[in-house]
Amino acid sequence: MHQKLVLPQILQKKLEKYLKLGSKSASEADFRMSKIIQCN
């Protein structure tokens, strides 16, 4: 259960990095992250 709670935090940190890099990359990353979260 701990791993499932930690993973979204790691994904969120990656999303923040993408947001800083650029909105185009961020929207693409956000879409991928949301799909990964839905699968889990």
Steps between C-alpha positions, in 0.01 A plus 500: 500500500788734571634465145165599352497812714859593414475453122252787439732734693792406272281550193384836636862613548577401140192693386624811683832472313317473167286802589816704555648381168201601290122486476508280187717237668296537819166432333649191333649380828175574686308288248746212540503527879121501519489183287761332723306597814175368348669167417619472860 
